[in-house]
């Protein structure tokens, strides 16, 4: 029988409780061991898969349709597995998974520029010339990852993500440029194990000498990055990157003839082997023109892969511990422009979440009949970050400290957890 002693709680669980929280429960007369157990129990997510729709997807043509209205466009809305919730006709597989999905239809921000909005949605902060904020992936990697693991704690598929900012290069994402293929430069190119060992030893000697003369945190970070590369090159887990070994059922489910489908499959495999944050990028959503031709084609890739990801995570008992977030940098204008497209629109748009303790089968907030504004329950980006942190059991007011000693909150000051997501 396992003894109920503090040493059987992980160090991260203890640290996650925070000194203030433990002192508080002691002052209240509560057993501190039980309090720490309750804090650990509140943590649901152990991993996050971010499905990043680069360019900004149209909310009206995906998850907030308004058919039959002036701004509604030409697509129909279909019913879903969750009573009363309707989404675009081009997302039939996701409609079947709606009991697992929560749609936030009332996202709002002030950033309508691609670069600034992408930075905001990746870090929770607007860009400043005097501060390099850490991306969500880097923060989750910092909080949940293991620097000694065989695979990096933050992996970005189909292109680069936002960087680690003040957290340093140890928390930079490993970038997989093409989903389903092995990471580049991972093969030793004919160098045998003995020669590799000698090269690593020689590098260590140079690093040791330089470290003794300089004594800089940057040197430690540099060595950590090289050690991670070495572990990755030697790991047998790298086979998870190869989509060529997928079974016929997964080929059909994910539609592996495109990068997004392969990316979702690889993301699922990566969280299975303990990677805490994976971003899968899917571009093409900047539909200023010919949107009603482009969106069905984009949706034909999005729909089966996103739905298969959620379905397989649930079937394998992983959905409660894996938070899936679908979003882009903003939405699109309800009014259709003269080029049959929609332009940038940060005023009112949608995010979809599943797993990680999120209660599916619900819609949070709404937009006006013409889609031009949030009608109720507006959700700011910092509230979204606070809710993602909450899914992991992280206090949104938790402070991360820059090398210069400046405290930075996990979620921007004033952030509120979206309680309805978890209720």
N, C-alpha and C positions, 0 to 999 in steps of 0.2 A: 504493500500500500504506500502511495506517495504521501509524505508528510506535508502538512499545511504550514510551511515555514516560509519566511520572506525570501530565502535564497532560491526557492522554487519559482519565484516570479522573475521574469527576465529583467536585466538591468534597464532595458529600454522602457519596460512597463513602469518601473520605479521612477525613472527620470521623467517619463511622460506625465506622471502624477504631479510632479512639481513640488518643491518644498512648501510653497504656500498652501497647496491643496492638502498635503499630508498634515501640516501643522493645524490647519483649520478643522479637520475631522478629529484630531486629537483633542483640540480645545473643546470640541462639541461632545466629547465623551465617546466617540465612535471608535471601534477597533480599527487601528490603522491598516492591519493586514486585510480586513474585510473591505476597507475603503479602497485600497489599491486593487483588490480583485474586481470591485465594481467599476473602477476606471478602466481596467483592462477589458472588462466585459462590454463596456460601451463602445470600444473600438470594434468596428465591423470590417472596414476595408484593410486589406494588406497590400493591395496593388491597385493601380489606376491605369486604364487604357483610355487615352485621349484620341478621339477621332477628329482630326483637325481639317475643316473644310476651308481651305485657303481660297480667298477671294470674297467670302461672305455669301452664304447661301440665302436664297429668297425664302423667307418664312411663309409667304402666301402660297408658294408653290411646293411646300414640303409639309410642315407641321402646323400651320395656322391658316388653312385654306378658307377663302371667302367666295365660294362659287356663286354666280348670279348677281354679283355686285359690280359696280363700275370698275373697281380696282382688282377684282378677283382673278382676272386672266381667263384662260380657256380650259384649265384643267378642272376635272370633277373632284369631289370629295367622296371618300368611301368610309363605311363603318369599320370599326375595329373590334378586337376581342374585348375591349373595355367599353361598356355601355355608355353611349352618349359622346364618345370621343371619335372625331372624324379627322382624317389626314388625306394627303394627296392620293389620287388614284394610281400614281406611279410608285407607291410604296406598299404594295400588297403584302409582302412578307413581314414587314415591320408592323403592319396592321394586325397580323396574327400574333405578334409578340407584345402587343400593347399592354397586357396585364403586368409586364415587367418594366414598362417605360413610364417615366414621368416627364411631361412636357412643360417647360417653363415658357409661357408665351408672353411674358411681360418683362423681358430683359430690356434694359435701357442704359445708354451711355452717351457721352458727348464727343466721342472720337470717330470721325468719318474718314480719316486717312488710313490707308492700308497699313503702313508701317507703324504708326502710332497706336492704332487699334489692335494690331497683332501683338505689339509689346504689352499693351494693357491687359489683353486676354490671356497672355502667357505669364505675366508677373503679378497682376492685380494692381499695378501702379502705372501712372502715366510717365513717359520718359522724362528724365532730368539730366542735364549735362554734367551735374556734379555727383551723380549716383548711378551705379550699375546694379539694378535690382536682380535678384535671382528668379529664374523661371520656376513655375509650378513643378515641373519635372525635377529640377535640381533640388528644390526644397523637400519634395517627397523622398528623393534619393538620399538627401542629408538626414532626414528623420527616420526613414524606414530601411535604408539600404545597408549593405555590409561591404566596406571597402576591400575586404579580403575574399569576396565571393568570386567565383570563376567568371561570371558574366557581369558586365557593368550594371549598375542600378538604374540607369536611365538610358533608354535606347529610342532613337528617332528613326522611323522607317519612311522611306521615299523622299528623304531630304532633311536638311538641318532644322533643328528647332531653336528656340531662344536659349541663350547660354546660362551659365551658372552665376554670372555677376560676381558679387562680393564673396560668394562661397568658395570660389577658386576652381582651378581646372580639374580637381578630383571629381567634381560633380557635373562636368560637361557631358552631354549625351554622346554615346557612340552612334554615329550616323550610318545607316544602311541605305545607300542610294537607290537600290532597286530591290523591292520586296521579293522574298523567296530565294534570294541568292546569298551565298556566304559573304561575310564581311570582306572587304578588299584588303589585300596585303596580309592575309592571315596565314598563308602557307610559308614555310621556311625555305622554299625554293632550293631544295636539294641539300641544305645544310643539315648535317646529322646532329643527333642529340648532344654528343660530346662537344662539337664545335659551338653549338648554341650556348651550352653551359659555360664554356670558356669566354665567350663574348659577353655574357651577362656578368661574369666575375670581373672581367676587365672594366666594364662600364661601372660596376660597383666601386672598384678601386678609385676611378676618376671622380665619381660622385662623392665618395668619402673624403677625398682630399679637398675638393671644392667646398664641401659642407663645413669642414673644420675651419677653413679660412673665412668663409662668409657668414655662416650660421643664419640662414634666411628661411622663413616659411615657404618662400617660392621654391627653394631647392627641395624641401620635403614634398611639396605638391608635385614637382617635376618627377621625383623618384616614384611617387605613388602612381602617377600616370603610366610610367614605363612598366612598373610591376603589374598593373592591371592588364596592360597589353600582353605581357608575358603569360599571365594566367589564361587570358583569352585564347592565345595561340596554342596553348597546351591542353585546353579543355575539350572533353568529349561532348560537352553540351552544345557545341556549335552546330551540331546536326539539326537543331531546332530551326535554324535559319533557312534550311533547304526545303522549299515547298514542293520539290520534285518527288518527295517520298510520301505525299499525301495520299490517302485512300480515295477510292472512287466516290464514296459518299461525300467526303469533304470537297472534292473537286466540283461536284454538283451544287452543294450547298453554298459555298463561298464564291462560285464562279471564278476559278483561278486563272482565267484568261486575261486578267488585268491586275495592275499593281495594288489597287485598293483591296481586292479580294485576297490576294496573297498576303498583304500586310496584316489584315485582320486575323488570318490563320496563324501567321508567325507571332503576332501579339499574344494570342491565346496560349500558344506554346511557351512563350517567354514567361508569362505570369505563372504558368504551371511549374516552371523550374525555379521560381523565386525572384524574378525581376520585378521590382515594385512599381516602376513607371515606364510605360511604353506609349509613344505617340505615333499614330499612323496618319500620314498626310495624304490629302486628296484634293488636288487643285482643280481649277477650271470653273469655279463658282462665281467669278467676276462677270456676271452676265449682263453687260450694258446693252448688248444687242442680240437679236435672235434668241432670246431666252427660252421661248417656247419650243424651239428645236433642241437647244442645248440641255435643258433640264431633264427631259425624258431619258436622254442618253446618260447623263450623270446619275440619275436615279436608278437606272438599270444596273449600275455597278454598286451604288450605295446600298440599295435595298437588300439584296440577297446576302451580302457580306456582313452588314451590321446585324441583320436578323439572325444569321447563322452564328455569329459570335455570341450573342445573347443566349440563343437556344442551347449552344454547346456548353457555355459556362454554367447555365442552370442544370443541364442534364448531368454534368460532372460534379455538381455540388460546389462550384466555385463562385457562383454569382454573388452570394452574400459577402464574400471577402474580396470581390473585384468590382471596383467602381468604374463604370463606363460613362464617358462624357462625350457627347457629340456637339460641336459648336464651330463657328467661324468667328471672324473678327467683328462682324456686325451683320445686319440684315440688308434687305433691298427695299427701295422705295415702293410703296403701294401703287403709286401712279405709274403707269406704263409709259415709257418715253417714246419718241418718234421712231426709234430704231427697234421697236418691239422688244425692248429690254427694260431692266430696272436698275437704278443707280444706287449708290451707297446710302445706307439709312441706319444710323445708330439709335434712333429714337425709340423704336419698338420692334423687337425681334425675338427669336426663339433659341433655346438650348434644350437638349434632351439628355436625361440621365437614367441610368439603370444600375442595379446592384449596390453593393457597399452599404446596405441598410436603407437604401432609398425605397419608398413605397411606390410601386408601380401602379399603372391603371388610373392615373390622375393627371389633371391639367392644373397648373398653378398660374394664376393671373390671366388676364385677357386683354385684347386690344379692341379698339372701337370698330364699329361696323365697316368703316372705310380703311381700317388698318393704320391710320395715321398717328395714333397715339395709344399709350397704355391706358386702359380703362380702369383697371384695379390691380392692386398688389404689385407695384413696381419693384423690380429686382435689379439692384446695382451690381456691378462686377465684383466689388468687394464682398457683397453678400454671397455671391456664388463661391468665391474663394473660402469664405468662412464655412460654408456648407461642405465643401470638399474636405477641408481640414477636419470638420466635425465627423465626417464619415470615417476618417482615420483615427479618431479619438484625440485630435490635436486641438488645443485651445487657439482660436483665431487671434487672441491677444498675445500669444507666445512671441517672445522677442528673439530674433536672430541678430547676432552682433557682427558688424563689419570689422575688417582688420583695423580700421581706424577707431574702433570702439563705439560706433554709432549703432544704436538699437533700431531694428526694422521689424515691424509686426508682420506675422505670417499673413494676416489679412489687414488691409488698410483700416486706420482708426475709424470707428463708427460702424464697422461691418456687423451684420446681424445674420445669424444662422437662419436659413429658411426652414422653419420648424415643420411646415406642412410636408416638406419632402420626406421627413422621417416619421411623421405621425401616423 
